[in-house]
Amino acid sequence: MVDFLKHFDGSSRKPRPIQKEVLEWLADNWHHKVLAMNAPVALGKSAIAQAVSLVTGAHVITPSNLLIDQYTATYPKKNFLKGKAHYNCTTGYSCHDWTATLDQKACTDCPYVACKTRALKEPSFFNPMSLYYLTQAEGWEDPPVIVVDEAHTLPSMILLLCGSKLRHSMYKFPESVTNMVYLSRWLQEQIKKLSTLAVYYKTNPTRFQEITRELEQIKMTLRGLDESPENYAVWIEDGRYRGRPDRYLNIKPIRPPRFVVNRLLRAKKLVLMSGTLMQSDIKDLVGDEYVHFLDAPSPIPKDNRPVYFRPAPFRMNWEADPRKIVAEIEKVLAINPNVNTIIHTTYSMSKKLAPHFTRPIIVNDSANKAEKLEYFKSKGGVFLASGCAEGIDLKGDVCRLNIVAKLPFPDLKDPIVAKRKALQDGDEWYALETLKTVIQACGRSTRDVDDWSKTYILDPNFSRLFNQYKHKLPQSFVESVVWTLE
């Protein structure tokens, strides 16, 4: 039997009880091809991944470059590989700009080449696209095992990489291009034109870089479209480019194209880890392959992470009066005074709510999210936060209160969402995507076994979704929900 505990993660640390339990589960079930687990906050997934890698020679994929940085800070001897743009060479340029844009030979001791060479020979950490392109390199051999950390985000990242948004002012596309009969041929023509244009702009690094990136994106889109045209939503929308009106042709997949997934996850064994791994995420990655699943318990006492359902006395939909929504939020703030609070919302809802608060609040948009988040961490207060339900760490007194006012349902006006929801399993997918975002939001502020925070959910829709799908949710979340009002 595989012994993942012998060296643990290679450090002097000993595994915590929950980590020991998970590693023993992996060892006992190592005969399965695909192993997946819900691993809640504070379980220590990075140590689990490193332990598996040390014993089996597994590569580790994480969709987040930030998480790769955390891995390499914890395990500095481990090799990592990102895209060329993340490495700076002795010239002062990034490796991408020096070699791809300026068409120069790699420097002596090129950091990107060094990491890439090591990645062909030894277990490494990857972001998805760096691994995708490495699998096409000479000397590549499929690893025995691949571990995917934060696996729930991998399908959505692949969707972003395999779609295109093309502006009319550059491509002059006709209305008929939305017809699948013509679209593939039209894209082939654009690839030829862009290839010619790239040669012409070889001496203009900035323009050349823009063209080559768009060329690669269109090639990925075309391949996915040729593989499965029914998997794509295609539409034209009005927009603006550099302040002027323009039109855009969108060609976006609704599920991850198989050619990318099959190349990324090609190994004898696959381990998927996340705190919110839903069945739809797993199916997007492994199809109908049998998956042996573990819903790991949370190491954080449930009394330290209560989720109070405090339904508003009105329908919480887009048409709801924003003043009434803010009034419900401020009732929660009143019974939890003087604590740093994050109110999770969408960018569009934030614009409706922000003017109606009776107290000073911090508000962000997509351009200043990082800046406003840092301000909240340092100064505290009440943060009406858009796009902050995932990937941020608000431990300790930085944040003691989460509020989810309106549930973050995916926008049905988005053609991708509408087409995905129309599939046979669409209603379940739609509900679980909503609940997944809620669970992620609840996990922002209780980060370890000694930490604590409260979460309030105000949308009356929550009880319906929760009761219908709770058997598909992580037990660590289900047990934290409190139905009596505080």
C-alpha positions as CSV (number, residue, x, y, z in Angstrom):
1,M,0.0,0.0,0.0
2,V,1.2,3.5,-0.8
3,D,2.5,5.2,2.4
4,F,1.8,9.0,2.1
5,L,2.6,9.5,5.8
6,K,6.2,8.3,5.7
7,H,7.7,11.6,4.7
8,F,4.5,13.7,4.8
9,D,5.2,16.9,2.9
10,G,9.0,16.7,3.2
11,S,9.1,19.3,6.0
12,S,9.7,18.8,9.7
13,R,6.0,19.3,10.4
14,K,3.8,16.4,11.4
15,P,0.4,16.0,9.8
16,R,-2.6,17.2,11.6
17,P,-5.3,14.6,12.5
18,I,-7.5,15.6,9.5
19,Q,-4.5,15.5,7.1
20,K,-3.6,12.0,8.4
21,E,-7.2,10.9,7.9
22,V,-7.2,12.2,4.3
23,L,-3.9,10.7,3.4
24,E,-4.9,7.3,4.8
25,W,-8.1,7.5,2.7
26,L,-6.1,8.2,-0.4
27,A,-3.8,5.3,0.4
28,D,-6.7,2.9,1.0
29,N,-8.4,3.9,-2.2
30,W,-5.3,4.3,-4.4
31,H,-6.5,1.5,-6.8
32,H,-9.2,3.9,-8.2
33,K,-8.2,6.0,-11.2
34,V,-9.9,9.2,-10.1
35,L,-10.1,10.3,-6.5
36,A,-11.9,13.5,-5.6
37,M,-12.5,15.3,-2.3
38,N,-14.1,18.3,-0.8
39,A,-11.4,19.6,1.5
40,P,-12.6,22.6,3.6
41,V,-10.7,25.7,4.6
42,A,-7.8,25.0,7.1
43,L,-7.4,21.3,6.1
44,G,-4.1,22.1,4.5
45,K,-4.6,20.9,0.9
46,S,-1.1,22.1,-0.2
47,A,0.5,19.7,2.2
48,I,-1.7,16.9,0.9
49,A,-0.7,17.7,-2.6
50,Q,3.0,17.8,-1.8
51,A,2.8,14.5,0.1
52,V,1.2,12.8,-2.9
53,S,3.8,14.4,-5.2
54,L,6.8,13.2,-3.1
55,V,5.6,9.6,-3.0
56,T,4.2,9.2,-6.6
57,G,6.0,11.8,-8.7
58,A,2.8,13.7,-9.3
59,H,2.5,17.1,-11.0
60,V,0.3,19.6,-9.2
61,I,-2.0,22.0,-11.1
62,T,-3.6,25.0,-9.6
63,P,-5.6,27.5,-11.7
64,S,-4.2,30.4,-9.6
65,N,-0.7,31.9,-10.0
66,L,-1.2,33.3,-6.5
67,L,-1.6,29.8,-5.2
68,I,1.5,28.7,-7.0
69,D,3.4,31.5,-5.3
70,Q,2.1,30.2,-1.9
71,Y,3.2,26.7,-2.8
72,T,6.7,27.8,-3.8
73,A,7.0,30.0,-0.7
74,T,6.2,26.9,1.4
75,Y,8.2,24.4,-0.6
76,P,11.0,26.6,-2.1
77,K,13.0,23.6,-3.5
78,K,10.0,22.5,-5.6
79,N,10.0,23.5,-9.3
80,F,7.2,25.6,-10.7
81,L,6.2,26.6,-14.2
82,K,4.0,29.6,-15.2
83,G,3.8,31.4,-18.6
84,K,6.9,33.2,-20.0
85,A,5.4,36.6,-19.0
86,H,6.0,35.7,-15.3
87,Y,9.8,35.4,-15.6
88,N,12.2,38.3,-16.0
89,C,15.6,37.7,-17.7
90,T,18.9,39.6,-17.5
91,T,17.8,42.0,-20.3
92,G,15.1,43.5,-18.1
93,Y,12.3,42.2,-20.3
94,S,10.0,39.3,-19.4
95,C,11.0,36.0,-21.1
96,H,7.9,36.3,-23.2
97,D,8.7,39.7,-24.6
98,W,12.3,38.9,-25.2
99,T,11.8,35.6,-27.1
100,A,8.3,35.8,-28.5
101,T,7.8,39.5,-29.1
102,L,11.3,40.6,-29.9
103,D,12.2,37.3,-31.5
104,Q,15.5,37.0,-29.6
105,K,17.3,33.9,-28.4
106,A,16.9,32.9,-24.8
107,C,19.5,34.4,-22.5
108,T,22.1,32.3,-20.8
109,D,20.6,30.9,-17.7
110,C,17.1,31.9,-18.8
111,P,14.8,31.4,-15.8
112,Y,11.9,30.2,-17.9
113,V,14.0,27.7,-19.8
114,A,15.5,26.4,-16.5
115,C,12.1,25.9,-15.0
116,K,10.7,24.3,-18.2
117,T,13.7,21.9,-18.4
118,R,13.2,20.8,-14.8
119,A,9.5,20.4,-15.4
120,L,10.3,17.8,-18.1
121,K,12.3,15.8,-15.7
122,E,10.7,16.2,-12.2
123,P,7.4,16.8,-10.4
124,S,6.4,20.4,-10.6
125,F,3.7,23.0,-9.9
126,F,1.9,24.4,-12.9
127,N,-0.8,26.8,-13.9
128,P,-3.1,25.1,-16.5
129,M,-1.8,26.7,-19.7
130,S,1.8,26.3,-18.9
131,L,1.2,22.5,-18.5
132,Y,-1.0,22.5,-21.6
133,Y,1.8,23.8,-23.8
134,L,4.5,21.8,-22.0
135,T,2.7,18.6,-23.0
136,Q,3.5,19.4,-26.6
137,A,7.2,19.9,-26.0
138,E,9.8,17.4,-27.1
139,G,10.8,15.1,-24.3
140,W,7.4,15.3,-22.5
141,E,6.2,12.1,-20.8
142,D,2.8,11.8,-19.1
143,P,3.2,11.9,-15.3
144,P,1.9,8.9,-13.3
145,V,-0.4,11.2,-11.2
146,I,-1.8,14.7,-11.5
147,V,-3.2,16.5,-8.5
148,V,-5.5,19.5,-9.2
149,D,-5.8,21.9,-6.3
150,E,-8.9,24.3,-6.3
151,A,-10.3,21.9,-8.9
152,H,-13.7,23.7,-8.9
153,T,-12.1,26.7,-10.7
154,L,-10.4,24.7,-13.5
155,P,-13.5,24.3,-15.7
156,S,-14.2,28.0,-15.7
157,M,-10.6,28.9,-16.4
158,I,-10.6,26.5,-19.4
159,L,-13.8,28.2,-20.7
160,L,-12.0,31.6,-20.6
161,L,-9.0,30.2,-22.5
162,C,-11.0,28.6,-25.3
163,G,-13.3,31.4,-26.3
164,S,-12.9,34.6,-28.4
165,K,-14.3,38.1,-28.4
166,L,-13.6,39.8,-31.7
167,R,-14.3,43.4,-32.4
168,H,-16.0,44.5,-35.7
169,S,-13.6,47.5,-36.2
170,M,-10.8,45.0,-36.7
171,Y,-12.5,41.9,-38.2
172,K,-15.4,43.4,-40.2
173,F,-17.4,40.3,-39.6
174,P,-20.8,39.9,-41.4
175,E,-24.0,39.1,-39.5
176,S,-24.1,35.7,-41.1
177,V,-20.9,34.7,-39.2
178,T,-23.1,33.5,-36.3
179,N,-24.3,30.7,-38.5
180,M,-22.2,27.6,-37.6
181,V,-22.0,26.6,-41.3
182,Y,-19.9,29.7,-42.1
183,L,-18.2,30.3,-38.8
184,S,-15.4,27.7,-38.9
185,R,-14.4,28.7,-42.4
186,W,-14.4,32.4,-41.5
187,L,-12.2,31.8,-38.5
188,Q,-9.7,29.9,-40.7
189,E,-9.5,33.0,-42.9
190,Q,-8.9,35.3,-39.9
191,I,-6.0,33.0,-38.8
192,K,-4.4,33.4,-42.2
193,K,-4.8,37.1,-42.1
194,L,-3.4,37.4,-38.6
195,S,-0.5,35.2,-39.4
196,T,0.4,37.6,-42.3
197,L,-0.2,40.6,-40.1
198,A,2.1,39.2,-37.3
199,V,5.0,39.0,-39.8
200,Y,4.4,42.6,-40.9
201,Y,4.5,43.8,-37.3
202,K,7.5,41.8,-36.2
203,T,9.4,45.1,-35.6
204,N,6.6,46.5,-33.4
205,P,6.8,44.5,-30.2
206,T,3.6,45.8,-28.7
207,R,1.5,45.3,-31.8
208,F,3.1,42.0,-32.5
209,Q,2.4,40.7,-29.0
210,E,-1.3,41.7,-29.3
211,I,-1.7,39.9,-32.6
212,T,0.1,36.7,-31.6
213,R,-2.0,36.5,-28.4
214,E,-5.2,36.9,-30.4
215,L,-4.0,34.5,-33.0
216,E,-3.4,31.8,-30.4
217,Q,-6.8,32.5,-28.8
218,I,-8.6,32.1,-32.2
219,K,-6.8,28.9,-32.9
220,M,-7.9,27.4,-29.6
221,T,-11.5,28.6,-30.3
222,L,-11.5,27.1,-33.8
223,R,-10.2,23.7,-32.5
224,G,-12.9,23.6,-29.8
225,L,-15.5,24.6,-32.3
226,D,-14.5,22.0,-34.8
227,E,-14.5,19.4,-32.1
228,S,-18.0,20.1,-30.8
229,P,-19.9,23.0,-32.4
230,E,-23.0,22.4,-30.2
231,N,-20.8,23.2,-27.2
232,Y,-20.5,26.9,-28.2
233,A,-22.7,29.9,-27.8
234,V,-22.2,32.5,-30.6
235,W,-23.7,36.0,-30.5
236,I,-23.0,39.6,-31.5
237,E,-23.3,42.4,-29.0
238,D,-22.8,46.2,-29.0
239,G,-20.0,47.6,-27.0
240,R,-17.2,50.2,-27.0
241,Y,-13.5,50.2,-27.9
242,R,-11.3,53.0,-26.7
243,G,-14.3,55.2,-26.0
244,R,-16.0,54.6,-29.4
245,P,-19.0,52.4,-30.3
246,D,-18.1,49.0,-31.6
247,R,-19.6,45.6,-32.1
248,Y,-18.3,42.3,-30.8
249,L,-18.5,38.7,-32.0
250,N,-18.5,36.3,-29.1
251,I,-17.6,32.7,-29.6
252,K,-17.6,31.0,-26.1
253,P,-17.8,27.4,-25.0
254,I,-20.4,26.4,-22.4
255,R,-18.4,23.4,-21.1
256,P,-14.6,22.8,-21.2
257,P,-13.6,21.5,-24.6
258,R,-12.4,17.9,-24.4
259,F,-9.2,18.5,-26.3
260,V,-7.9,20.8,-23.6
261,V,-9.1,18.7,-20.7
262,N,-7.7,15.4,-22.2
263,R,-4.3,17.0,-22.7
264,L,-4.1,18.7,-19.3
265,L,-5.2,15.7,-17.2
266,R,-3.6,12.9,-19.1
267,A,-2.1,10.7,-16.4
268,K,-2.6,7.2,-15.0
269,K,-4.3,8.6,-11.9
270,L,-6.0,11.9,-11.0
271,V,-6.6,13.5,-7.6
272,L,-9.1,16.5,-7.5
273,M,-9.2,18.7,-4.4
274,S,-11.4,21.7,-3.5
275,G,-13.5,23.1,-0.7
276,T,-16.5,23.3,-3.1
277,L,-16.2,20.5,-5.6
278,M,-19.6,19.9,-7.2
279,Q,-20.6,17.0,-9.3
280,S,-20.9,19.2,-12.4
281,D,-17.3,20.3,-11.9
282,I,-16.1,16.7,-11.7
283,K,-18.1,15.8,-14.8
284,D,-16.6,18.7,-16.8
285,L,-13.2,17.3,-16.0
286,V,-13.5,13.6,-16.2
287,G,-16.8,13.0,-18.1
288,D,-18.5,9.7,-17.1
289,E,-15.4,8.2,-15.5
290,Y,-16.0,6.6,-12.1
291,V,-14.9,8.9,-9.3
292,H,-14.2,7.8,-5.7
293,F,-15.3,10.7,-3.5
294,L,-14.5,12.0,0.0
295,D,-16.4,14.7,1.7
296,A,-13.8,15.6,4.4
297,P,-14.9,17.2,7.7
298,S,-13.8,20.7,8.6
299,P,-11.1,21.0,11.2
300,I,-12.7,24.3,12.3
301,P,-15.4,23.8,15.0
302,K,-18.8,24.6,13.5
303,D,-19.6,27.0,16.3
304,N,-16.7,29.2,15.0
305,R,-18.3,29.5,11.5
306,P,-22.1,29.8,11.9
307,V,-24.2,30.7,8.8
308,Y,-27.4,32.4,10.0
309,F,-30.4,32.3,7.6
310,R,-32.2,35.6,8.3
311,P,-34.7,35.9,5.4
312,A,-35.8,39.3,4.3
313,P,-39.7,39.8,4.4
314,F,-39.8,40.3,0.6
315,R,-38.6,38.7,-2.6
316,M,-35.0,39.3,-3.1
317,N,-34.8,39.7,-6.9
318,W,-33.3,42.2,-9.3
319,E,-36.5,44.3,-9.1
320,A,-36.4,44.5,-5.3
321,D,-36.2,48.0,-3.9
322,P,-32.4,48.6,-3.2
323,R,-33.4,50.7,-0.2
324,K,-35.2,47.8,1.4
325,I,-32.2,45.5,0.8
326,V,-29.9,48.0,2.4
327,A,-32.3,48.3,5.4
328,E,-32.1,44.5,5.9
329,I,-28.3,44.6,5.7
330,E,-28.1,47.5,8.2
331,K,-30.3,45.5,10.7
332,V,-27.6,42.8,10.7
333,L,-24.9,45.5,11.1
334,A,-26.8,46.9,14.1
335,I,-26.8,43.6,16.0
336,N,-23.2,43.1,15.2
337,P,-21.7,46.6,15.9
338,N,-18.1,47.7,15.4
339,V,-16.8,44.6,13.6
340,N,-15.1,44.6,10.2
341,T,-17.7,43.4,7.7
342,I,-17.7,42.2,4.1
343,I,-21.0,42.4,2.2
344,H,-20.7,40.0,-0.8
345,T,-22.5,41.3,-4.0
346,T,-22.1,41.6,-7.7
347,Y,-20.7,44.6,-9.6
348,S,-24.2,45.5,-11.0
349,M,-26.0,45.1,-7.6
350,S,-23.3,47.1,-5.8
351,K,-24.1,50.1,-8.0
352,K,-27.8,49.9,-6.9
353,L,-27.1,49.4,-3.2
354,A,-24.2,51.7,-2.5
355,P,-26.1,55.1,-2.6
356,H,-28.5,54.0,0.1
357,F,-26.3,53.1,3.1
358,T,-26.6,55.5,6.0
359,R,-23.0,54.8,7.1
360,P,-19.6,55.1,5.4
361,I,-18.7,52.1,3.3
362,I,-15.9,50.9,1.1
363,V,-17.0,50.1,-2.5
364,N,-15.0,48.6,-5.3
365,D,-15.3,48.2,-9.0
366,S,-13.5,45.7,-11.3
367,A,-10.6,48.2,-11.8
368,N,-9.8,49.0,-8.2
369,K,-10.7,45.7,-6.4
370,A,-7.1,45.0,-5.2
371,E,-6.7,48.5,-4.0
372,K,-10.0,48.6,-2.1
373,L,-9.4,45.1,-0.6
374,E,-6.0,46.2,0.8
375,Y,-7.6,49.3,2.2
376,F,-10.2,47.2,4.0
377,K,-7.6,44.9,5.3
378,S,-5.6,47.8,6.8
379,K,-8.3,50.2,7.9
380,G,-11.3,47.9,8.4
381,G,-15.0,49.1,8.3
382,V,-17.8,47.9,6.1
383,F,-16.8,46.7,2.6
384,L,-19.5,46.4,-0.1
385,A,-17.4,43.9,-2.0
386,S,-17.9,42.8,-5.6
387,G,-15.9,39.8,-7.0
388,C,-14.5,39.0,-3.6
389,A,-16.3,35.7,-2.8
390,E,-13.3,33.6,-3.7
391,G,-9.5,33.6,-3.4
392,I,-9.0,36.1,-0.6
393,D,-7.9,35.5,3.0
394,L,-9.5,37.7,5.7
395,K,-8.4,35.9,8.8
396,G,-8.6,37.2,12.4
397,D,-10.0,40.6,13.2
398,V,-9.6,41.6,9.5
399,C,-13.1,40.4,9.1
400,R,-15.6,38.9,11.6
401,L,-18.8,39.3,9.7
402,N,-19.9,38.1,6.2
403,I,-23.3,39.2,4.7
404,V,-24.8,37.6,1.6
405,A,-27.8,39.7,0.8
406,K,-29.0,38.6,-2.6
407,L,-28.0,35.1,-3.8
408,P,-25.4,35.4,-6.7
409,F,-27.5,33.6,-9.4
410,P,-25.6,33.3,-12.7
411,D,-27.0,36.0,-15.1
412,L,-29.5,34.4,-17.5
413,K,-29.0,37.3,-19.9
414,D,-25.5,35.9,-20.5
415,P,-25.9,33.6,-23.6
416,I,-23.4,31.1,-22.1
417,V,-25.4,30.8,-18.9
418,A,-28.7,30.6,-20.8
419,K,-27.4,27.8,-23.1
420,R,-25.8,25.9,-20.3
421,K,-29.0,26.1,-18.2
422,A,-31.0,24.7,-21.2
423,L,-29.1,21.4,-21.1
424,Q,-30.6,18.4,-19.4
425,D,-28.9,19.0,-16.1
426,G,-29.1,22.7,-16.4
427,D,-31.4,23.5,-13.4
428,E,-29.2,21.6,-11.1
429,W,-26.1,23.2,-12.5
430,Y,-27.6,26.6,-12.1
431,A,-28.6,26.1,-8.5
432,L,-25.2,24.5,-7.5
433,E,-23.2,27.3,-9.2
434,T,-25.1,29.7,-7.0
435,L,-24.6,27.8,-3.8
436,K,-21.0,27.2,-4.6
437,T,-20.4,30.9,-4.7
438,V,-22.2,31.3,-1.4
439,I,-20.1,28.6,0.2
440,Q,-16.9,30.3,-1.1
441,A,-18.1,33.6,0.3
442,C,-18.7,32.1,3.7
443,G,-15.2,30.8,3.8
444,R,-13.4,34.1,3.4
445,S,-13.2,35.0,7.1
446,T,-12.7,31.8,9.2
447,R,-9.4,30.6,8.0
448,D,-8.0,28.3,10.7
449,V,-9.0,26.2,13.7
450,D,-8.7,29.2,16.2
451,D,-10.4,31.7,13.9
452,W,-14.1,32.6,14.0
453,S,-16.7,34.7,12.1
454,K,-20.4,34.9,11.4
455,T,-22.2,34.8,8.1
456,Y,-25.8,36.0,7.4
457,I,-27.8,35.1,4.3
458,L,-30.7,37.3,3.7
459,D,-32.2,36.0,0.5
460,P,-35.4,34.0,1.1
461,N,-34.5,31.8,-1.9
462,F,-31.7,30.2,0.1
463,S,-34.0,27.8,2.0
464,R,-35.5,26.4,-1.2
465,L,-32.2,25.8,-2.9
466,F,-30.6,24.5,0.3
467,N,-33.3,22.0,1.0
468,Q,-33.4,20.8,-2.6
469,Y,-29.7,20.3,-3.0
470,K,-28.2,19.9,0.5
471,H,-27.4,16.3,-0.2
472,K,-25.0,17.5,-2.9
473,L,-23.3,20.2,-0.8
474,P,-20.2,19.8,1.5
475,Q,-21.3,18.5,4.9
476,S,-19.0,21.1,6.5
477,F,-21.3,23.8,5.1
478,V,-24.6,22.0,5.7
479,E,-23.7,21.5,9.4
480,S,-22.9,25.2,9.8
481,V,-26.3,26.6,8.8
482,V,-28.4,27.9,11.7
483,W,-32.1,28.2,11.1
484,T,-33.1,29.9,14.3
485,L,-32.7,33.7,14.2
486,E,-29.9,35.2,16.3
